[in-house]
Amino acid sequence: MPFGVGRRMCLGDVLARMEMFMFFSSMMHQFDVESEAGAAPPSLEGTVGATIAPKAFRVKFVPRAPPAPPAVIAHDHQHLRHVGAH
């Protein structure tokens, strides 16, 4: 428990978890995560210790292309009614 438990729990627990979520979701939004060319896929076996951790593997972060600009929509203002005009 990195943030403690009970009465002595870290007051920044919720903020830290929210910041980690925002950081990783931002990374996933801006980059594609790929394995290196020719590399074997990550092993599903873990390394046993106090917890079971995945074995080390390498990935690369490839920037995603920026989104295309939105299409320009022509507006026809003739159908609008002028408020207060008779």
C-alpha positions in Angstrom: 0.0 0.0 0.0 2.0 3.0 -1.2 -0.4 5.5 0.4 -1.0 3.8 3.7 -4.3 2.7 5.2 -6.8 4.0 7.8 -6.3 7.1 9.9 -2.7 7.6 8.7 -3.5 7.3 5.0 -1.9 9.9 2.8 -4.1 12.9 2.1 -2.8 13.1 -1.4 -3.9 9.5 -2.3 -6.9 10.6 -4.4 -5.1 13.4 -6.1 -2.1 11.2 -7.0 -4.2 8.5 -8.4 -6.2 11.0 -10.5 -2.9 12.6 -11.8 -1.6 9.1 -12.7 -4.8 8.4 -14.6 -4.6 11.7 -16.5 -0.9 11.2 -17.3 -1.4 7.7 -18.8 -4.7 8.5 -20.6 -2.9 11.5 -22.2 0.0 9.3 -23.2 -2.4 6.8 -24.8 -4.2 9.6 -26.6 -1.1 11.1 -28.1 1.0 8.0 -28.9 0.6 4.5 -30.4 2.5 1.9 -28.3 4.2 -0.7 -30.5 6.7 -3.5 -29.9 10.1 -3.2 -31.5 10.3 -4.6 -35.0 11.1 -8.3 -34.9 10.8 -8.5 -31.1 9.0 -11.4 -29.5 5.7 -10.5 -27.8 5.8 -9.9 -24.0 5.9 -13.0 -21.9 2.7 -13.9 -20.0 4.8 -15.4 -17.2 5.7 -13.2 -14.3 8.6 -12.8 -11.9 7.7 -13.9 -8.5 8.6 -11.7 -5.5 6.5 -9.9 -3.0 4.1 -9.7 -5.9 4.1 -11.2 -9.4 5.5 -8.7 -11.8 5.7 -9.0 -15.6 9.1 -9.8 -17.2 10.8 -6.8 -18.8 10.0 -6.0 -22.4 10.7 -3.1 -24.7 8.1 -0.9 -26.5 8.3 2.3 -28.5 5.9 5.3 -28.4 5.0 6.5 -31.9 3.4 9.9 -32.1 -0.1 9.8 -33.6 -0.9 11.9 -36.6 -2.8 15.1 -35.7 -6.5 14.9 -36.4 -7.7 16.3 -39.7 -9.3 19.8 -39.5 -13.1 19.8 -39.4 -14.8 20.3 -42.7 -16.1 23.9 -43.3 -19.9 24.0 -43.4 -21.5 26.8 -45.4 -24.3 28.4 -43.4 -27.4 29.8 -45.1 -28.7 32.6 -42.9 -31.8 33.4 -45.0 -33.9 30.9 -43.0 -33.2 32.8 -39.7 -35.9 35.0 -38.4 -34.9 38.4 -37.1 -36.3 38.8 -33.5 -38.2 42.0 -33.1 -38.5 42.6 -36.9 -42.0 42.8 -38.3 
